[in-house]
Amino acid sequence: MRVPCPHCGERDVAEFRYGGDASKMRPTHDTGDLKQWHDYKFVFDNPKGPHLEYWQHVYGCRQWFKLNRNTATNEIIGGEK
Ligand SMILES: [Zn+2]
């Protein structure tokens, strides 16, 4: 699979690290609701199809970015910084 880094261009997937679901909203630090934090950290969907994800170019520029990837076909639909 080839991953398009927004800073370096297209590279092999071995240079990258998956960073999780980018569509989830992180709770604010001042929230005392532990259920919100639990759900954010440990409850995941397992979507089949387009999915917004965090990726890091570990063996390149080390920048984090969002990637819209089809989880069924690994097709890269789009990305953003
Ligand atoms: Zn890069």
PDB file of the backbone (N, CA, C, O) and the ligand in Angstrom, with CONECT records:
HET     ZN  A 101       1
ATOM      1  N   MET A   1       0.854  -1.177   0.000  1.00  0.00           N
ATOM      2  CA  MET A   1       0.000   0.000   0.000  1.00  0.00           C
ATOM      3  C   MET A   1       0.891   1.228   0.000  1.00  0.00           C
ATOM      4  O   MET A   1       1.905   1.263   0.697  1.00  0.00           O
ATOM      5  N   ARG A   2       0.522   2.226  -0.770  1.00  0.00           N
ATOM      6  CA  ARG A   2       1.242   3.503  -0.829  1.00  0.00           C
ATOM      7  C   ARG A   2       0.417   4.555  -0.090  1.00  0.00           C
ATOM      8  O   ARG A   2      -0.796   4.652  -0.279  1.00  0.00           O
ATOM      9  N   VAL A   3       1.084   5.337   0.749  1.00  0.00           N
ATOM     10  CA  VAL A   3       0.414   6.356   1.546  1.00  0.00           C
ATOM     11  C   VAL A   3       0.915   7.727   1.116  1.00  0.00           C
ATOM     12  O   VAL A   3       2.123   7.956   1.066  1.00  0.00           O
ATOM     13  N   PRO A   4      -0.006   8.648   0.803  1.00  0.00           N
ATOM     14  CA  PRO A   4       0.419   9.997   0.396  1.00  0.00           C
ATOM     15  C   PRO A   4       0.636  10.901   1.615  1.00  0.00           C
ATOM     16  O   PRO A   4      -0.327  11.386   2.209  1.00  0.00           O
ATOM     17  N   CYS A   5       1.890  11.123   1.981  1.00  0.00           N
ATOM     18  CA  CYS A   5       2.183  12.083   3.058  1.00  0.00           C
ATOM     19  C   CYS A   5       1.982  13.480   2.483  1.00  0.00           C
ATOM     20  O   CYS A   5       2.493  13.768   1.400  1.00  0.00           O
ATOM     21  N   PRO A   6       1.249  14.363   3.178  1.00  0.00           N
ATOM     22  CA  PRO A   6       1.016  15.716   2.647  1.00  0.00           C
ATOM     23  C   PRO A   6       2.289  16.558   2.594  1.00  0.00           C
ATOM     24  O   PRO A   6       2.307  17.601   1.941  1.00  0.00           O
ATOM     25  N   HIS A   7       3.357  16.121   3.273  1.00  0.00           N
ATOM     26  CA  HIS A   7       4.609  16.890   3.297  1.00  0.00           C
ATOM     27  C   HIS A   7       5.675  16.299   2.373  1.00  0.00           C
ATOM     28  O   HIS A   7       6.456  17.041   1.777  1.00  0.00           O
ATOM     29  N   CYS A   8       5.713  14.957   2.248  1.00  0.00           N
ATOM     30  CA  CYS A   8       6.798  14.285   1.523  1.00  0.00           C
ATOM     31  C   CYS A   8       6.345  13.640   0.220  1.00  0.00           C
ATOM     32  O   CYS A   8       7.181  13.289  -0.612  1.00  0.00           O
ATOM     33  N   GLY A   9       5.061  13.480   0.029  1.00  0.00           N
ATOM     34  CA  GLY A   9       4.579  12.786  -1.154  1.00  0.00           C
ATOM     35  C   GLY A   9       4.275  11.331  -0.844  1.00  0.00           C
ATOM     36  O   GLY A   9       4.232  10.924   0.317  1.00  0.00           O
ATOM     37  N   GLU A  10       4.068  10.562  -1.891  1.00  0.00           N
ATOM     38  CA  GLU A  10       3.650   9.168  -1.734  1.00  0.00           C
ATOM     39  C   GLU A  10       4.831   8.288  -1.320  1.00  0.00           C
ATOM     40  O   GLU A  10       5.896   8.340  -1.934  1.00  0.00           O
ATOM     41  N   ARG A  11       4.632   7.464  -0.254  1.00  0.00           N
ATOM     42  CA  ARG A  11       5.677   6.568   0.258  1.00  0.00           C
ATOM     43  C   ARG A  11       5.048   5.221   0.592  1.00  0.00           C
ATOM     44  O   ARG A  11       3.825   5.084   0.626  1.00  0.00           O
ATOM     45  N   ASP A  12       5.913   4.219   0.841  1.00  0.00           N
ATOM     46  CA  ASP A  12       5.448   2.886   1.209  1.00  0.00           C
ATOM     47  C   ASP A  12       4.848   2.910   2.617  1.00  0.00           C
ATOM     48  O   ASP A  12       5.308   3.662   3.477  1.00  0.00           O
ATOM     49  N   VAL A  13       3.830   2.095   2.847  1.00  0.00           N
ATOM     50  CA  VAL A  13       3.131   2.068   4.132  1.00  0.00           C
ATOM     51  C   VAL A  13       4.057   1.693   5.281  1.00  0.00           C
ATOM     52  O   VAL A  13       3.763   2.035   6.426  1.00  0.00           O
ATOM     53  N   ALA A  14       5.170   0.999   5.018  1.00  0.00           N
ATOM     54  CA  ALA A  14       6.108   0.605   6.071  1.00  0.00           C
ATOM     55  C   ALA A  14       6.736   1.808   6.771  1.00  0.00           C
ATOM     56  O   ALA A  14       7.271   1.663   7.870  1.00  0.00           O
ATOM     57  N   GLU A  15       6.683   2.987   6.161  1.00  0.00           N
ATOM     58  CA  GLU A  15       7.248   4.197   6.757  1.00  0.00           C
ATOM     59  C   GLU A  15       6.279   4.875   7.724  1.00  0.00           C
ATOM     60  O   GLU A  15       6.634   5.865   8.364  1.00  0.00           O
ATOM     61  N   PHE A  16       5.053   4.346   7.834  1.00  0.00           N
ATOM     62  CA  PHE A  16       4.014   5.037   8.581  1.00  0.00           C
ATOM     63  C   PHE A  16       3.516   4.216   9.767  1.00  0.00           C
ATOM     64  O   PHE A  16       3.709   3.002   9.827  1.00  0.00           O
ATOM     65  N   ARG A  17       2.880   4.895  10.699  1.00  0.00           N
ATOM     66  CA  ARG A  17       2.229   4.252  11.837  1.00  0.00           C
ATOM     67  C   ARG A  17       0.784   4.724  11.893  1.00  0.00           C
ATOM     68  O   ARG A  17       0.495   5.916  11.793  1.00  0.00           O
ATOM     69  N   TYR A  18      -0.117   3.758  12.055  1.00  0.00           N
ATOM     70  CA  TYR A  18      -1.534   4.067  12.221  1.00  0.00           C
ATOM     71  C   TYR A  18      -1.746   4.654  13.609  1.00  0.00           C
ATOM     72  O   TYR A  18      -1.211   4.139  14.590  1.00  0.00           O
ATOM     73  N   GLY A  19      -2.518   5.719  13.695  1.00  0.00           N
ATOM     74  CA  GLY A  19      -2.685   6.403  14.969  1.00  0.00           C
ATOM     75  C   GLY A  19      -4.082   6.405  15.525  1.00  0.00           C
ATOM     76  O   GLY A  19      -4.328   7.036  16.553  1.00  0.00           O
ATOM     77  N   GLY A  20      -5.007   5.724  14.887  1.00  0.00           N
ATOM     78  CA  GLY A  20      -6.340   5.629  15.453  1.00  0.00           C
ATOM     79  C   GLY A  20      -7.389   6.388  14.675  1.00  0.00           C
ATOM     80  O   GLY A  20      -7.119   6.996  13.639  1.00  0.00           O
ATOM     81  N   ASP A  21      -8.587   6.333  15.206  1.00  0.00           N
ATOM     82  CA  ASP A  21      -9.779   6.925  14.602  1.00  0.00           C
ATOM     83  C   ASP A  21      -9.721   8.446  14.715  1.00  0.00           C
ATOM     84  O   ASP A  21      -9.645   8.977  15.823  1.00  0.00           O
ATOM     85  N   ALA A  22      -9.755   9.146  13.598  1.00  0.00           N
ATOM     86  CA  ALA A  22      -9.708  10.609  13.614  1.00  0.00           C
ATOM     87  C   ALA A  22     -11.095  11.234  13.624  1.00  0.00           C
ATOM     88  O   ALA A  22     -11.224  12.458  13.624  1.00  0.00           O
ATOM     89  N   SER A  23     -12.122  10.413  13.633  1.00  0.00           N
ATOM     90  CA  SER A  23     -13.475  10.970  13.618  1.00  0.00           C
ATOM     91  C   SER A  23     -14.040  11.124  15.028  1.00  0.00           C
ATOM     92  O   SER A  23     -15.092  11.738  15.201  1.00  0.00           O
ATOM     93  N   LYS A  24     -13.351  10.573  16.051  1.00  0.00           N
ATOM     94  CA  LYS A  24     -13.839  10.688  17.423  1.00  0.00           C
ATOM     95  C   LYS A  24     -13.433  12.035  18.020  1.00  0.00           C
ATOM     96  O   LYS A  24     -12.347  12.546  17.746  1.00  0.00           O
ATOM     97  N   MET A  25     -14.318  12.600  18.835  1.00  0.00           N
ATOM     98  CA  MET A  25     -14.046  13.883  19.488  1.00  0.00           C
ATOM     99  C   MET A  25     -13.465  13.618  20.879  1.00  0.00           C
ATOM    100  O   MET A  25     -14.101  12.966  21.707  1.00  0.00           O
ATOM    101  N   ARG A  26     -12.241  14.132  21.134  1.00  0.00           N
ATOM    102  CA  ARG A  26     -11.591  13.949  22.435  1.00  0.00           C
ATOM    103  C   ARG A  26     -12.327  14.768  23.490  1.00  0.00           C
ATOM    104  O   ARG A  26     -12.630  15.937  23.249  1.00  0.00           O
ATOM    105  N   PRO A  27     -12.626  14.183  24.662  1.00  0.00           N
ATOM    106  CA  PRO A  27     -13.291  14.957  25.724  1.00  0.00           C
ATOM    107  C   PRO A  27     -12.376  16.083  26.214  1.00  0.00           C
ATOM    108  O   PRO A  27     -11.154  15.977  26.118  1.00  0.00           O
ATOM    109  N   THR A  28     -12.961  17.147  26.732  1.00  0.00           N
ATOM    110  CA  THR A  28     -12.152  18.238  27.266  1.00  0.00           C
ATOM    111  C   THR A  28     -11.468  17.772  28.552  1.00  0.00           C
ATOM    112  O   THR A  28     -11.961  16.878  29.239  1.00  0.00           O
ATOM    113  N   HIS A  29     -10.313  18.394  28.872  1.00  0.00           N
ATOM    114  CA  HIS A  29      -9.532  17.963  30.034  1.00  0.00           C
ATOM    115  C   HIS A  29     -10.262  18.175  31.349  1.00  0.00           C
ATOM    116  O   HIS A  29     -10.015  17.454  32.315  1.00  0.00           O
ATOM    117  N   ASP A  30     -11.159  19.156  31.399  1.00  0.00           N
ATOM    118  CA  ASP A  30     -11.828  19.457  32.662  1.00  0.00           C
ATOM    119  C   ASP A  30     -13.076  18.611  32.900  1.00  0.00           C
ATOM    120  O   ASP A  30     -13.767  18.800  33.901  1.00  0.00           O
ATOM    121  N   THR A  31     -13.371  17.686  31.998  1.00  0.00           N
ATOM    122  CA  THR A  31     -14.542  16.858  32.218  1.00  0.00           C
ATOM    123  C   THR A  31     -14.228  15.798  33.287  1.00  0.00           C
ATOM    124  O   THR A  31     -13.171  15.168  33.272  1.00  0.00           O
ATOM    125  N   GLY A  32     -15.146  15.630  34.177  1.00  0.00           N
ATOM    126  CA  GLY A  32     -14.965  14.632  35.226  1.00  0.00           C
ATOM    127  C   GLY A  32     -15.712  13.353  34.927  1.00  0.00           C
ATOM    128  O   GLY A  32     -15.749  12.439  35.751  1.00  0.00           O
ATOM    129  N   ASP A  33     -16.299  13.285  33.766  1.00  0.00           N
ATOM    130  CA  ASP A  33     -17.096  12.133  33.380  1.00  0.00           C
ATOM    131  C   ASP A  33     -16.168  11.024  32.870  1.00  0.00           C
ATOM    132  O   ASP A  33     -15.724  11.056  31.722  1.00  0.00           O
ATOM    133  N   LEU A  34     -15.884  10.055  33.728  1.00  0.00           N
ATOM    134  CA  LEU A  34     -14.962   8.981  33.349  1.00  0.00           C
ATOM    135  C   LEU A  34     -15.512   8.086  32.255  1.00  0.00           C
ATOM    136  O   LEU A  34     -14.749   7.465  31.514  1.00  0.00           O
ATOM    137  N   LYS A  35     -16.841   8.015  32.148  1.00  0.00           N
ATOM    138  CA  LYS A  35     -17.447   7.211  31.078  1.00  0.00           C
ATOM    139  C   LYS A  35     -17.076   7.792  29.713  1.00  0.00           C
ATOM    140  O   LYS A  35     -16.818   7.040  28.773  1.00  0.00           O
ATOM    141  N   GLN A  36     -17.048   9.127  29.593  1.00  0.00           N
ATOM    142  CA  GLN A  36     -16.651   9.768  28.331  1.00  0.00           C
ATOM    143  C   GLN A  36     -15.221   9.402  27.966  1.00  0.00           C
ATOM    144  O   GLN A  36     -14.932   9.078  26.814  1.00  0.00           O
ATOM    145  N   TRP A  37     -14.305   9.456  28.969  1.00  0.00           N
ATOM    146  CA  TRP A  37     -12.900   9.114  28.718  1.00  0.00           C
ATOM    147  C   TRP A  37     -12.747   7.639  28.386  1.00  0.00           C
ATOM    148  O   TRP A  37     -11.981   7.275  27.494  1.00  0.00           O
ATOM    149  N   HIS A  38     -13.473   6.790  29.103  1.00  0.00           N
ATOM    150  CA  HIS A  38     -13.430   5.354  28.834  1.00  0.00           C
ATOM    151  C   HIS A  38     -13.860   5.065  27.402  1.00  0.00           C
ATOM    152  O   HIS A  38     -13.186   4.329  26.682  1.00  0.00           O
ATOM    153  N   ASP A  39     -14.978   5.644  26.994  1.00  0.00           N
ATOM    154  CA  ASP A  39     -15.484   5.403  25.639  1.00  0.00           C
ATOM    155  C   ASP A  39     -14.525   5.945  24.585  1.00  0.00           C
ATOM    156  O   ASP A  39     -14.339   5.323  23.540  1.00  0.00           O
ATOM    157  N   TYR A  40     -13.911   7.108  24.853  1.00  0.00           N
ATOM    158  CA  TYR A  40     -12.969   7.695  23.895  1.00  0.00           C
ATOM    159  C   TYR A  40     -11.751   6.799  23.711  1.00  0.00           C
ATOM    160  O   TYR A  40     -11.277   6.607  22.591  1.00  0.00           O
ATOM    161  N   LYS A  41     -11.249   6.252  24.812  1.00  0.00           N
ATOM    162  CA  LYS A  41      -9.993   5.500  24.777  1.00  0.00           C
ATOM    163  C   LYS A  41     -10.171   4.024  24.401  1.00  0.00           C
ATOM    164  O   LYS A  41      -9.310   3.448  23.736  1.00  0.00           O
ATOM    165  N   PHE A  42     -11.290   3.408  24.825  1.00  0.00           N
ATOM    166  CA  PHE A  42     -11.380   1.961  24.713  1.00  0.00           C
ATOM    167  C   PHE A  42     -12.530   1.420  23.859  1.00  0.00           C
ATOM    168  O   PHE A  42     -12.565   0.221  23.585  1.00  0.00           O
ATOM    169  N   VAL A  43     -13.461   2.260  23.435  1.00  0.00           N
ATOM    170  CA  VAL A  43     -14.591   1.767  22.642  1.00  0.00           C
ATOM    171  C   VAL A  43     -14.390   2.204  21.196  1.00  0.00           C
ATOM    172  O   VAL A  43     -14.283   3.395  20.902  1.00  0.00           O
ATOM    173  N   PHE A  44     -14.340   1.224  20.302  1.00  0.00           N
ATOM    174  CA  PHE A  44     -14.059   1.514  18.901  1.00  0.00           C
ATOM    175  C   PHE A  44     -15.127   0.916  17.999  1.00  0.00           C
ATOM    176  O   PHE A  44     -15.687  -0.141  18.290  1.00  0.00           O
ATOM    177  N   ASP A  45     -15.396   1.597  16.917  1.00  0.00           N
ATOM    178  CA  ASP A  45     -16.191   1.022  15.846  1.00  0.00           C
ATOM    179  C   ASP A  45     -15.243   0.227  14.964  1.00  0.00           C
ATOM    180  O   ASP A  45     -14.028   0.418  15.019  1.00  0.00           O
ATOM    181  N   ASN A  46     -15.783  -0.642  14.170  1.00  0.00           N
ATOM    182  CA  ASN A  46     -14.976  -1.399  13.210  1.00  0.00           C
ATOM    183  C   ASN A  46     -15.603  -1.217  11.832  1.00  0.00           C
ATOM    184  O   ASN A  46     -16.204  -2.140  11.282  1.00  0.00           O
ATOM    185  N   PRO A  47     -15.450   0.010  11.272  1.00  0.00           N
ATOM    186  CA  PRO A  47     -16.170   0.322  10.042  1.00  0.00           C
ATOM    187  C   PRO A  47     -15.609  -0.421   8.830  1.00  0.00           C
ATOM    188  O   PRO A  47     -14.404  -0.650   8.722  1.00  0.00           O
ATOM    189  N   LYS A  48     -16.495  -0.781   7.945  1.00  0.00           N
ATOM    190  CA  LYS A  48     -16.092  -1.337   6.656  1.00  0.00           C
ATOM    191  C   LYS A  48     -16.450  -0.307   5.608  1.00  0.00           C
ATOM    192  O   LYS A  48     -17.626  -0.038   5.360  1.00  0.00           O
ATOM    193  N   GLY A  49     -15.422   0.271   4.990  1.00  0.00           N
ATOM    194  CA  GLY A  49     -15.640   1.327   4.015  1.00  0.00           C
ATOM    195  C   GLY A  49     -14.810   2.541   4.374  1.00  0.00           C
ATOM    196  O   GLY A  49     -13.806   2.408   5.073  1.00  0.00           O
ATOM    197  N   PRO A  50     -15.197   3.721   3.918  1.00  0.00           N
ATOM    198  CA  PRO A  50     -14.427   4.937   4.182  1.00  0.00           C
ATOM    199  C   PRO A  50     -14.312   5.213   5.684  1.00  0.00           C
ATOM    200  O   PRO A  50     -15.290   5.123   6.425  1.00  0.00           O
ATOM    201  N   HIS A  51     -13.086   5.553   6.114  1.00  0.00           N
ATOM    202  CA  HIS A  51     -12.829   5.788   7.532  1.00  0.00           C
ATOM    203  C   HIS A  51     -11.752   6.854   7.657  1.00  0.00           C
ATOM    204  O   HIS A  51     -10.719   6.774   6.992  1.00  0.00           O
ATOM    205  N   LEU A  52     -11.987   7.863   8.512  1.00  0.00           N
ATOM    206  CA  LEU A  52     -11.011   8.934   8.735  1.00  0.00           C
ATOM    207  C   LEU A  52     -10.054   8.493   9.849  1.00  0.00           C
ATOM    208  O   LEU A  52     -10.490   8.167  10.953  1.00  0.00           O
ATOM    209  N   GLU A  53      -8.743   8.485   9.551  1.00  0.00           N
ATOM    210  CA  GLU A  53      -7.757   7.932  10.474  1.00  0.00           C
ATOM    211  C   GLU A  53      -6.582   8.889  10.664  1.00  0.00           C
ATOM    212  O   GLU A  53      -6.275   9.697   9.787  1.00  0.00           O
ATOM    213  N   TYR A  54      -5.917   8.782  11.847  1.00  0.00           N
ATOM    214  CA  TYR A  54      -4.642   9.480  12.062  1.00  0.00           C
ATOM    215  C   TYR A  54      -3.511   8.570  11.612  1.00  0.00           C
ATOM    216  O   TYR A  54      -3.521   7.370  11.886  1.00  0.00           O
ATOM    217  N   TRP A  55      -2.537   9.146  10.922  1.00  0.00           N
ATOM    218  CA  TRP A  55      -1.326   8.435  10.520  1.00  0.00           C
ATOM    219  C   TRP A  55      -0.135   9.327  10.821  1.00  0.00           C
ATOM    220  O   TRP A  55      -0.232  10.553  10.755  1.00  0.00           O
ATOM    221  N   GLN A  56       1.011   8.693  11.159  1.00  0.00           N
ATOM    222  CA  GLN A  56       2.252   9.439  11.370  1.00  0.00           C
ATOM    223  C   GLN A  56       3.314   8.907  10.417  1.00  0.00           C
ATOM    224  O   GLN A  56       3.474   7.696  10.266  1.00  0.00           O
ATOM    225  N   HIS A  57       4.033   9.814   9.780  1.00  0.00           N
ATOM    226  CA  HIS A  57       5.130   9.424   8.896  1.00  0.00           C
ATOM    227  C   HIS A  57       6.382   9.236   9.752  1.00  0.00           C
ATOM    228  O   HIS A  57       7.247  10.110   9.815  1.00  0.00           O
ATOM    229  N   VAL A  58       6.458   8.081  10.406  1.00  0.00           N
ATOM    230  CA  VAL A  58       7.494   7.796  11.404  1.00  0.00           C
ATOM    231  C   VAL A  58       8.899   7.832  10.804  1.00  0.00           C
ATOM    232  O   VAL A  58       9.803   8.423  11.394  1.00  0.00           O
ATOM    233  N   TYR A  59       9.095   7.208   9.642  1.00  0.00           N
ATOM    234  CA  TYR A  59      10.425   7.142   9.029  1.00  0.00           C
ATOM    235  C   TYR A  59      10.594   8.197   7.946  1.00  0.00           C
ATOM    236  O   TYR A  59      11.285   7.980   6.951  1.00  0.00           O
ATOM    237  N   GLY A  60       9.955   9.342   8.155  1.00  0.00           N
ATOM    238  CA  GLY A  60      10.074  10.451   7.212  1.00  0.00           C
ATOM    239  C   GLY A  60      10.074  11.749   7.994  1.00  0.00           C
ATOM    240  O   GLY A  60      10.961  11.986   8.814  1.00  0.00           O
ATOM    241  N   CYS A  61       9.087  12.587   7.743  1.00  0.00           N
ATOM    242  CA  CYS A  61       9.023  13.912   8.367  1.00  0.00           C
ATOM    243  C   CYS A  61       8.480  13.879   9.791  1.00  0.00           C
ATOM    244  O   CYS A  61       8.520  14.898  10.481  1.00  0.00           O
ATOM    245  N   ARG A  62       7.971  12.728  10.250  1.00  0.00           N
ATOM    246  CA  ARG A  62       7.434  12.503  11.598  1.00  0.00           C
ATOM    247  C   ARG A  62       6.152  13.301  11.881  1.00  0.00           C
ATOM    248  O   ARG A  62       5.727  13.387  13.033  1.00  0.00           O
ATOM    249  N   GLN A  63       5.541  13.875  10.860  1.00  0.00           N
ATOM    250  CA  GLN A  63       4.319  14.657  11.041  1.00  0.00           C
ATOM    251  C   GLN A  63       3.091  13.753  11.108  1.00  0.00           C
ATOM    252  O   GLN A  63       3.044  12.701  10.469  1.00  0.00           O
ATOM    253  N   TRP A  64       2.107  14.174  11.883  1.00  0.00           N
ATOM    254  CA  TRP A  64       0.808  13.506  11.954  1.00  0.00           C
ATOM    255  C   TRP A  64      -0.116  14.149  10.936  1.00  0.00           C
ATOM    256  O   TRP A  64      -0.035  15.352  10.689  1.00  0.00           O
ATOM    257  N   PHE A  65      -0.988  13.356  10.349  1.00  0.00           N
ATOM    258  CA  PHE A  65      -1.985  13.881   9.417  1.00  0.00           C
ATOM    259  C   PHE A  65      -3.171  12.937   9.389  1.00  0.00           C
ATOM    260  O   PHE A  65      -3.104  11.811   9.883  1.00  0.00           O
ATOM    261  N   LYS A  66      -4.259  13.417   8.801  1.00  0.00           N
ATOM    262  CA  LYS A  66      -5.473  12.616   8.675  1.00  0.00           C
ATOM    263  C   LYS A  66      -5.539  12.028   7.274  1.00  0.00           C
ATOM    264  O   LYS A  66      -5.174  12.664   6.285  1.00  0.00           O
ATOM    265  N   LEU A  67      -6.018  10.789   7.227  1.00  0.00           N
ATOM    266  CA  LEU A  67      -6.148  10.091   5.961  1.00  0.00           C
ATOM    267  C   LEU A  67      -7.518   9.453   5.901  1.00  0.00           C
ATOM    268  O   LEU A  67      -7.944   8.804   6.857  1.00  0.00           O
ATOM    269  N   ASN A  68      -8.213   9.627   4.789  1.00  0.00           N
ATOM    270  CA  ASN A  68      -9.495   8.962   4.590  1.00  0.00           C
ATOM    271  C   ASN A  68      -9.231   7.715   3.752  1.00  0.00           C
ATOM    272  O   ASN A  68      -8.919   7.801   2.565  1.00  0.00           O
ATOM    273  N   ARG A  69      -9.364   6.540   4.400  1.00  0.00           N
ATOM    274  CA  ARG A  69      -9.009   5.269   3.756  1.00  0.00           C
ATOM    275  C   ARG A  69     -10.213   4.340   3.774  1.00  0.00           C
ATOM    276  O   ARG A  69     -10.934   4.261   4.769  1.00  0.00           O
ATOM    277  N   ASN A  70     -10.425   3.640   2.671  1.00  0.00           N
ATOM    278  CA  ASN A  70     -11.460   2.614   2.629  1.00  0.00           C
ATOM    279  C   ASN A  70     -10.877   1.366   3.289  1.00  0.00           C
ATOM    280  O   ASN A  70      -9.923   0.785   2.771  1.00  0.00           O
ATOM    281  N   THR A  71     -11.435   0.949   4.420  1.00  0.00           N
ATOM    282  CA  THR A  71     -10.876  -0.169   5.178  1.00  0.00           C
ATOM    283  C   THR A  71     -11.098  -1.506   4.494  1.00  0.00           C
ATOM    284  O   THR A  71     -10.424  -2.479   4.832  1.00  0.00           O
ATOM    285  N   ALA A  72     -12.012  -1.585   3.550  1.00  0.00           N
ATOM    286  CA  ALA A  72     -12.261  -2.842   2.836  1.00  0.00           C
ATOM    287  C   ALA A  72     -11.283  -3.041   1.685  1.00  0.00           C
ATOM    288  O   ALA A  72     -10.901  -4.170   1.379  1.00  0.00           O
ATOM    289  N   THR A  73     -10.876  -1.942   1.043  1.00  0.00           N
ATOM    290  CA  THR A  73     -10.038  -2.053  -0.158  1.00  0.00           C
ATOM    291  C   THR A  73      -8.663  -1.410   0.005  1.00  0.00           C
ATOM    292  O   THR A  73      -7.816  -1.564  -0.876  1.00  0.00           O
ATOM    293  N   ASN A  74      -8.414  -0.696   1.102  1.00  0.00           N
ATOM    294  CA  ASN A  74      -7.197   0.085   1.340  1.00  0.00           C
ATOM    295  C   ASN A  74      -7.021   1.232   0.342  1.00  0.00           C
ATOM    296  O   ASN A  74      -5.933   1.798   0.232  1.00  0.00           O
ATOM    297  N   GLU A  75      -8.082   1.573  -0.379  1.00  0.00           N
ATOM    298  CA  GLU A  75      -8.012   2.723  -1.287  1.00  0.00           C
ATOM    299  C   GLU A  75      -7.916   4.000  -0.477  1.00  0.00           C
ATOM    300  O   GLU A  75      -8.690   4.206   0.458  1.00  0.00           O
ATOM    301  N   ILE A  76      -6.967   4.861  -0.830  1.00  0.00           N
ATOM    302  CA  ILE A  76      -6.831   6.163  -0.169  1.00  0.00           C
ATOM    303  C   ILE A  76      -7.761   7.131  -0.877  1.00  0.00           C
ATOM    304  O   ILE A  76      -7.609   7.386  -2.072  1.00  0.00           O
ATOM    305  N   ILE A  77      -8.726   7.671  -0.138  1.00  0.00           N
ATOM    306  CA  ILE A  77      -9.733   8.544  -0.733  1.00  0.00           C
ATOM    307  C   ILE A  77      -9.290  10.005  -0.663  1.00  0.00           C
ATOM    308  O   ILE A  77      -9.620  10.806  -1.537  1.00  0.00           O
ATOM    309  N   GLY A  78      -8.538  10.341   0.385  1.00  0.00           N
ATOM    310  CA  GLY A  78      -8.071  11.709   0.528  1.00  0.00           C
ATOM    311  C   GLY A  78      -7.293  11.875   1.810  1.00  0.00           C
ATOM    312  O   GLY A  78      -7.303  10.993   2.669  1.00  0.00           O
ATOM    313  N   GLY A  79      -6.622  12.999   1.942  1.00  0.00           N
ATOM    314  CA  GLY A  79      -5.850  13.263   3.141  1.00  0.00           C
ATOM    315  C   GLY A  79      -5.864  14.739   3.459  1.00  0.00           C
ATOM    316  O   GLY A  79      -6.254  15.560   2.629  1.00  0.00           O
ATOM    317  N   GLU A  80      -5.439  15.076   4.658  1.00  0.00           N
ATOM    318  CA  GLU A  80      -5.362  16.461   5.068  1.00  0.00           C
ATOM    319  C   GLU A  80      -4.304  16.600   6.146  1.00  0.00           C
ATOM    320  O   GLU A  80      -4.002  15.636   6.850  1.00  0.00           O
ATOM    321  N   LYS A  81      -3.736  17.799   6.280  1.00  0.00           N
ATOM    322  CA  LYS A  81      -2.690  18.055   7.282  1.00  0.00           C
ATOM    323  C   LYS A  81      -3.296  18.179   8.650  1.00  0.00           C
ATOM    324  O   LYS A  81      -2.578  18.395   9.626  1.00  0.00           O
TER     325      LYS A  81
HETATM  326 ZN    ZN A 101       6.248  12.925   5.491  1.00  0.00          ZN2+
END
